[in-house]
Amino acid sequence: MKIDFAPSVSADAAILVLPVAKDGLGAVNWSSGGANVSTIATAAATAARFAGEAGGVVDAFVADGERVRHIMLLGTGAGTEADFEQAGGALTARLLTSGATEASVDLSALAAAPAPSAAARLAAAIVQRAWRYDVYRTKLAERSKPTLARVTIVGAPTGTDAAWPGADAATQGMDLTRWLVATPPNILYPESFVEKVRAEVEGLGLDITVLDEADMTAHGMGALLGVSQGSRRDARILALKWNGAGEGAPTLALVGKGVTFDTGGISIKPAAGMEDMKWDMGGAGAVAGAMKALALRGAKANVVGVMGLVENMPDGNAQRPGDVVTSMSGQTIEVINTDAEGRLVLCDCITWVQKTFAPTTIVDLATLTGAMIVALGSEHGGLFANDDALADTLLAAGKATGDLLWRFPLAPAYDKLIDSPIADMKNVGPRGAGSITAAQFIQRFVDEGVKWAHLDIAGMVWADKAGSTYDKGATGYGVRLLDRFVAEHFEG
């Protein structure tokens, strides 16, 4: 999808989209539509009970000489960024496979000009909602193939040219995240994940570090390697470092769980729905996408993104319930359930990033627990933090971008639930508070004085129904959240 910006509507624009504010039909500037458009479009809106609600769409067809023009009324609600995003997504959903190849959105139709950030978010949503994964669909009907290739934004307010590059960078980062999340597990595994990301960020100025299993063994990463030992696919750690604030140690580390497929290991999952476990690397996917976005827009911050990449399989060499492994930190872990593998990956990645880069703040992301989906469904990701100010900034970034979070508690009483009688800790606690005890486990590997937040995004990386910026499937969750978080709290 290509986005253009223009000062006026082209005379040959086949589809003209006129934004309408909530209850603002009477204030629309109809001039770019030509003769009769006001009468016909208003009648169509009345018949459809359209009142400019965000994402509402009404189609009208107006005679213009020897041709008929397609006029679309597009509701922008109260005019917030979220409303303009919903409008952009609705436009693409309506036109993507309609046969139309291009459309023009005339923002000057609105009585009050939108904020530049809202105009940029409209444009970004148009592109984001168009993303599809049709790689393996060899018999797709012609009527189901995307046709919309270009949207022109007309009359964008002053400042949109400054807001758009950042929105576009986040969109490109989301594209990478979605591709990683959607790709089948026989195609995407630790080594191919590394190569895909390497190709995507080549030339963007990111420093790339890759650890193989020999490197991890040398570092004593027994927790991560314990997960990997049942798979014929070797594990990898991928680190992308961005020095946007000048040379020096990264102040922020983003750490992602990258289990490219999760059978549960010996504690094998039920067959029904196991195919969904191709997206158990959604945390690592979000980190990869966020790092690409930061590099594309030249973020003035020092950030390192670390992705722990493994496959959890149940072969004859797989770790067993009851095994004890030694993490890179030296702490020992009694493995009670091999399906609680993500925390074993994260703990060694967190230790490694602290020893290697000494960040002052760590944010980890993981599709960690089914209990989080039980608690929050697919409306919010779970947030755990050892610092209230850090938690508040992440919550605010989530509200601003639509990647919503909800905070959960941490407390010594929960921490005791993972004490082991034979090792330093167990990798799971009792059935209750499963998401909390998982976070307590990770916290045991965070060095004193380091600000840390854990985002359990199990219900967020994949959707069974379409949203404003995505169709069914991979959502790209986390990229915009992390990008906004860095922009507002780590850039001067």
Protein Blocks (a to p, Z undefined) as FASTA:
>chain_A
ZZdddfbdcfklmbacddddehilmmpcfklnoghklmmmmmmmmmnopghighiacddd
ddehjbccddddddehjopaklmmmmmmmmmmmmmmnopabdcddfklpmbdcdfklmmm
mmmmmmmmmpccfklmmkbcfklpcfbfbdcdehiaehjlmmmmmmmmmmmmmmmmmmmm
mpcfklmcfklmmmmmmmmmgonlpacddddfklmmmnopaklmmmmmmpcbdcdddddd
ddfnogaddfbdcdddddfbaehpjmpcdfehplmmmmmmmmmmmmmmmmmmmmmnopab
ddddddddddddfbfkbccehiacddfkopacddfblklmmlmmmmmmmmmmmmmnopab
dcddddfbfklmmmnommbccdddfbfklmmmmmmmmmmnopacddddddfklmmmmccf
kbmbdfbdcfehklmmmmmmmmmmpcehiacddddfklmmpcfbdcfkbcehjehiojlm
mmmmmmmmmcZZ
